[in-house]
């Protein structure tokens, strides 16, 4: 059985392990510059920048997945929940953990009076694209991601 619950400071090391697992899956582990310590400060310091929803195996008490989100503001739509990552450890994929996390994130968006939810998915990640299609997701064309790295 999977328990879905809010993330805590104590979950930060497990969350970072999931981040690294995702980075390896996306062939980008060398691009991770974040740390457990920085995640702890950014998520649980005096001005939290993000929230987490955790999936925990009730038998082993092991964290097997998470959704990490934050709020953004659209001049056209107002307050939006941005789903940065939804990650399920490989051995628990295909058992509905991702759906539980996604549903909990949608519920968080409703509870916090957001006008909607948004996220990105890599165009080559067919399993993730298929997963999101089951929710009636609208995929945008014509937008290009832009970054400034410091």
Backbone bond lengths (Angstrom), bond angles and torsions (degrees), N, CA, C in turn:
res aa  C-N    CA-C-N  psi(-1)  N-CA   C-N-CA  omega(-1)  CA-C   N-CA-C  phi
1 X - - - 1.450 - - 1.532 109.12 -
2 X 1.313 115.30 142.72 1.461 121.90 -179.04 1.522 109.26 -107.83
3 X 1.321 115.77 131.52 1.457 122.81 175.60 1.522 107.72 -101.72
4 X 1.318 117.13 127.70 1.462 122.40 175.61 1.521 106.69 -104.54
5 X 1.344 115.52 127.11 1.465 119.59 -176.03 1.527 109.82 -152.38
6 X 1.334 117.43 162.81 1.467 120.20 175.60 1.526 110.70 -63.51
7 X 1.315 115.65 147.08 1.455 120.72 175.99 1.515 111.15 -74.69
8 X 1.330 115.57 152.59 1.460 122.34 178.45 1.526 109.23 -125.98
9 X 1.301 115.56 169.51 1.463 121.08 176.46 1.526 110.47 -55.18
10 X 1.317 116.71 -39.26 1.464 121.17 -178.23 1.533 112.07 -65.88
11 X 1.321 117.53 -18.99 1.468 121.40 179.20 1.530 113.01 -82.69
12 X 1.324 117.15 -9.46 1.458 120.28 -172.77 1.535 113.68 -57.09
13 X 1.343 121.04 -44.43 1.471 119.12 177.82 1.534 112.62 -60.87
14 X 1.328 117.53 -40.43 1.465 120.48 177.76 1.527 110.82 -66.65
15 X 1.326 116.07 -38.84 1.463 120.30 178.09 1.522 110.16 -61.58
16 X 1.334 116.35 -43.03 1.461 119.64 -179.96 1.529 110.99 -65.46
17 X 1.314 117.64 -36.61 1.471 120.00 175.38 1.524 111.01 -60.50
18 X 1.316 116.77 -41.04 1.464 120.34 177.24 1.529 110.88 -65.27
19 X 1.327 117.19 -39.55 1.463 121.19 176.99 1.526 109.61 -59.06
20 X 1.326 116.58 -45.01 1.466 119.80 179.67 1.539 111.29 -65.46
21 X 1.325 116.78 -38.13 1.462 120.08 177.27 1.533 110.07 -61.47
22 X 1.329 116.80 -42.35 1.460 120.72 177.16 1.526 111.22 -64.52
23 X 1.323 116.81 -43.68 1.467 120.82 -179.41 1.526 110.74 -60.83
24 X 1.312 117.10 -39.61 1.468 120.82 177.49 1.528 109.67 -65.63
25 X 1.334 117.25 -44.37 1.461 121.99 178.49 1.531 110.90 -59.11
26 X 1.325 116.80 -39.20 1.459 121.86 -178.57 1.525 112.61 -86.44
27 X 1.334 116.18 8.19 1.469 122.69 177.93 1.533 111.89 58.79
28 X 1.333 115.50 41.40 1.457 119.69 -175.94 1.529 112.52 -140.93
29 X 1.317 117.91 27.23 1.469 120.34 -178.27 1.523 112.23 -58.01
30 X 1.311 116.84 -32.33 1.464 120.51 -179.43 1.526 112.63 -69.48
31 X 1.329 117.47 -10.61 1.464 120.77 -178.87 1.532 112.77 -93.35
32 X 1.318 117.46 -6.46 1.469 120.60 -179.36 1.521 109.10 -78.40
33 X 1.332 115.80 118.27 1.465 120.16 176.40 1.526 111.21 -115.16
34 X 1.315 117.67 -4.90 1.458 121.98 178.06 1.527 109.57 -70.52
35 X 1.332 116.50 165.15 1.461 122.29 178.51 1.528 108.97 -136.76
36 X 1.303 115.83 164.51 1.467 120.74 175.04 1.529 109.73 -58.62
37 X 1.311 116.52 -44.10 1.463 121.34 -178.06 1.529 111.43 -62.11
38 X 1.334 116.34 -42.30 1.460 119.81 -179.78 1.525 110.76 -68.58
39 X 1.339 116.31 -39.53 1.466 119.42 176.94 1.528 110.77 -61.87
40 X 1.323 116.51 -40.08 1.468 120.40 179.34 1.531 110.61 -62.62
41 X 1.315 116.66 -46.10 1.461 120.98 179.74 1.526 110.75 -65.29
42 X 1.322 117.11 -45.74 1.464 121.47 -175.63 1.528 112.86 -69.75
43 X 1.314 117.10 -30.25 1.458 119.47 -177.46 1.511 114.77 -98.15
44 X 1.341 116.43 -21.36 1.465 119.29 -172.71 1.523 113.05 -135.00
45 X 1.328 116.23 12.82 1.462 120.97 176.39 1.522 110.65 -82.27
46 X 1.314 117.33 -163.74 1.469 121.20 -176.17 1.534 113.86 -65.53
47 X 1.319 117.96 -26.12 1.464 122.34 179.68 1.521 109.43 -130.01
48 X 1.330 117.52 78.90 1.474 120.06 -176.13 1.525 112.06 -57.81
49 X 1.328 114.68 133.51 1.459 120.94 -179.49 1.520 113.01 -98.33
50 X 1.310 117.59 -14.93 1.456 120.55 -177.65 1.522 109.95 -151.78
51 X 1.318 114.72 167.61 1.451 121.91 173.59 1.518 109.28 -127.55
52 X 1.325 116.27 161.00 1.465 121.23 178.74 1.518 109.09 -131.02
53 X 1.306 114.71 146.44 1.455 122.54 169.79 1.520 105.51 -119.27
54 X 1.318 116.75 126.25 1.455 121.62 -173.41 1.522 111.38 -106.40
55 X 1.323 114.86 147.36 1.468 122.30 171.28 1.520 106.43 -112.04
56 X 1.317 116.17 121.44 1.458 121.97 -175.55 1.530 109.79 -121.63
57 X 1.325 115.56 132.87 1.462 121.01 174.47 1.533 107.12 -72.74
58 X 1.331 117.15 119.72 1.463 120.20 -174.28 1.521 112.87 -67.07
59 X 1.330 117.92 -25.86 1.470 120.13 179.74 1.515 112.40 -75.81
60 X 1.336 116.15 -48.78 1.460 120.37 -174.31 1.528 113.01 -95.62
61 X 1.338 116.95 -12.77 1.475 123.34 -174.75 1.530 111.37 64.49
62 X 1.320 116.95 17.50 1.472 122.99 -179.93 1.525 109.71 -84.22
63 X 1.326 116.89 137.79 1.455 122.17 174.21 1.530 107.17 -75.18
64 X 1.338 116.01 123.63 1.470 120.33 -176.07 1.525 112.28 -117.22
65 X 1.321 116.47 -1.82 1.456 119.64 178.34 1.514 110.87 -174.92
66 X 1.324 114.60 165.20 1.456 119.76 177.21 1.517 110.05 -159.42
67 X 1.310 113.89 157.15 1.462 122.76 167.89 1.517 106.01 -120.56
68 X 1.317 116.99 129.08 1.456 122.25 177.76 1.526 107.37 -113.77
69 X 1.316 116.60 127.88 1.463 121.24 -174.72 1.527 110.45 -137.69
70 X 1.316 114.64 164.41 1.460 121.85 170.82 1.524 107.64 -150.74
71 X 1.307 116.43 172.39 1.458 120.58 -179.48 1.519 109.68 -104.38
72 X 1.310 114.91 142.32 1.458 121.55 175.40 1.517 107.52 -130.79
73 X 1.294 115.75 169.29 1.453 119.50 -178.68 1.519 110.14 -125.83
74 X 1.312 115.76 129.82 1.457 122.60 177.27 1.523 108.50 -106.63
75 X 1.315 116.70 130.42 1.462 119.25 177.32 1.528 110.82 -64.26
76 X 1.310 117.50 -24.21 1.468 120.35 179.79 1.522 112.66 -91.25
77 X 1.333 117.39 -33.71 1.466 120.61 -171.22 1.525 114.61 -113.94
78 X 1.326 117.95 -17.08 1.466 120.41 -177.42 1.520 111.19 89.45
79 X 1.325 115.70 -149.25 1.472 122.15 -175.09 1.531 110.66 -69.06
80 X 1.325 115.20 127.85 1.464 121.79 -179.78 1.529 108.77 -128.87
81 X 1.316 116.39 145.48 1.461 120.46 172.42 1.519 107.10 -92.40
82 X 1.326 116.02 128.49 1.457 121.17 177.92 1.524 108.27 -106.16
83 X 1.317 116.08 117.84 1.461 122.50 177.04 1.519 107.57 -85.77
84 X 1.319 116.43 103.42 1.465 121.01 -178.09 1.523 110.53 -70.85
85 X 1.314 116.60 -48.87 1.468 120.43 -179.74 1.509 109.97 -150.68
86 X 1.306 115.27 143.46 1.448 122.53 165.38 1.522 104.18 -123.51
87 X 1.328 115.49 121.25 1.461 120.45 -173.16 1.526 108.74 -130.96
88 X 1.318 115.19 130.25 1.463 121.37 173.83 1.525 106.01 -123.59
89 X 1.328 116.10 128.47 1.456 119.57 -179.97 1.531 109.42 -58.86
90 X 1.303 115.98 145.89 1.470 121.28 -169.65 1.525 113.28 -53.46
91 X 1.313 118.66 -41.09 1.460 120.84 -175.92 1.531 113.24 -69.65
92 X 1.340 117.89 -11.31 1.466 120.90 179.48 1.527 112.67 -110.99
93 X 1.332 117.45 4.97 1.462 119.77 178.15 1.524 109.78 -72.25
94 X 1.318 114.80 145.41 1.453 120.56 178.44 1.523 114.26 89.69
95 X 1.330 117.48 4.90 1.465 121.27 -179.04 1.531 112.84 -112.37
96 X 1.312 117.63 10.70 1.461 120.68 177.62 1.510 115.17 90.13
97 X 1.330 118.35 4.64 1.466 120.92 -179.49 1.527 110.17 -65.04
98 X 1.321 117.08 -42.95 1.461 120.87 179.06 1.520 111.83 -59.39
99 X 1.315 116.69 -41.65 1.469 120.75 179.04 1.525 110.75 -64.66
100 X 1.325 117.16 -41.41 1.466 120.11 177.16 1.529 110.96 -60.05
101 X 1.333 116.61 -43.86 1.462 121.14 179.35 1.530 111.21 -66.52
102 X 1.328 115.82 -42.71 1.463 119.56 -179.84 1.526 110.22 -63.38
103 X 1.330 116.79 -46.33 1.465 121.03 178.87 1.530 110.96 -59.73
104 X 1.327 117.58 -41.03 1.466 121.00 179.19 1.526 110.93 -66.19
105 X 1.326 117.08 -34.15 1.463 120.85 178.57 1.524 110.36 -70.26
106 X 1.326 116.94 -41.32 1.468 120.66 175.36 1.531 109.28 -59.79
107 X 1.323 116.44 -43.67 1.466 120.49 178.66 1.528 110.74 -61.59
108 X 1.331 117.65 -40.28 1.469 121.24 177.10 1.530 110.10 -60.83
109 X 1.320 117.02 -40.85 1.470 120.58 178.47 1.535 110.19 -61.74
110 X 1.311 116.73 -42.29 1.473 120.05 177.93 1.528 111.16 -65.71
111 X 1.334 116.33 -46.19 1.471 120.86 -177.49 1.521 112.81 -62.52
112 X 1.330 117.29 -28.47 1.463 121.25 -177.54 1.526 111.85 -101.22
113 X 1.340 115.96 17.50 1.471 122.48 174.28 1.517 114.15 59.12
114 X 1.320 116.14 39.51 1.455 120.21 174.87 1.531 109.76 -80.70
115 X 1.314 115.87 152.98 1.465 120.81 177.83 1.524 111.60 -87.81
116 X 1.309 116.92 -5.38 1.453 121.40 178.89 1.511 110.70 170.01
117 X 1.313 113.72 -175.75 1.459 121.81 -176.52 1.519 107.74 -135.93
118 X 1.308 116.55 145.95 1.460 120.40 179.00 1.520 110.63 -143.80
119 X 1.332 115.19 160.43 1.457 122.38 -179.84 1.506 108.28 -167.47
120 X 1.317 116.22 177.05 1.458 122.57 177.22 1.519 109.10 -122.27
121 X 1.316 115.10 155.72 1.456 121.00 173.24 1.525 107.08 -141.78
122 X 1.323 116.17 139.15 1.459 120.15 178.47 1.522 109.84 -65.81
123 X 1.321 116.68 138.38 1.467 120.18 -175.37 1.518 113.52 -65.13
124 X 1.323 118.69 -17.62 1.466 121.21 178.84 1.533 112.95 -94.13
125 X 1.324 117.02 -5.72 1.465 120.66 -175.63 1.536 109.75 -87.63
126 X 1.310 115.34 74.22 1.466 121.62 -176.73 1.533 113.64 -57.50
127 X 1.353 119.60 -40.82 1.465 118.06 177.76 1.538 112.35 -59.18
128 X 1.332 116.96 -41.97 1.468 120.34 179.60 1.522 110.87 -68.32
129 X 1.319 117.43 -42.08 1.471 120.77 178.89 1.527 109.77 -60.48
130 X 1.324 116.89 -44.62 1.460 120.75 177.30 1.522 111.98 -61.30
131 X 1.318 115.68 -40.80 1.474 120.89 177.89 1.525 110.33 -59.20
132 X 1.341 117.26 -48.90 1.455 120.68 -176.31 1.527 112.50 -69.00
133 X 1.320 117.32 -29.25 1.470 120.21 179.93 1.525 111.69 -61.82
134 X 1.324 118.31 -30.79 1.468 120.61 -178.80 1.526 112.96 -64.18
135 X 1.323 117.34 -16.50 1.455 121.50 -179.28 1.532 112.33 -97.10
136 X 1.337 116.88 2.67 1.457 119.88 -177.84 1.517 112.56 77.49
137 X 1.315 116.52 29.72 1.464 122.64 -177.83 1.525 110.91 -63.16
138 X 1.327 115.61 139.48 1.461 122.15 173.00 1.528 107.33 -96.36
139 X 1.306 117.35 123.91 1.463 122.85 179.39 1.526 108.20 -98.88
140 X 1.327 117.53 127.23 1.459 122.63 -177.41 1.518 111.67 -83.29
141 X 1.307 115.70 140.80 1.462 122.61 168.47 1.522 107.54 -111.05
142 X 1.297 116.33 156.88 1.448 119.78 171.72 1.516 116.01 87.36
143 X 1.325 118.35 2.85 1.462 120.41 177.96 1.516 108.48 -110.83
144 X 1.302 116.15 138.21 1.457 121.68 177.60 1.523 108.44 -115.74
145 X 1.324 116.40 131.18 1.459 120.43 177.20 1.533 109.70 -69.88
146 X 1.313 115.96 139.58 1.461 121.57 179.24 1.523 108.43 -126.33
147 X 1.328 116.95 144.56 1.465 121.46 -178.30 1.515 110.45 -141.67
148 X 1.301 115.40 146.25 1.459 123.37 163.77 1.508 105.62 -122.87
149 X 1.304 118.57 121.47 1.453 122.38 178.87 1.518 109.29 -102.13
150 X 1.321 116.35 136.97 1.466 121.06 179.04 1.501 110.50 -120.05
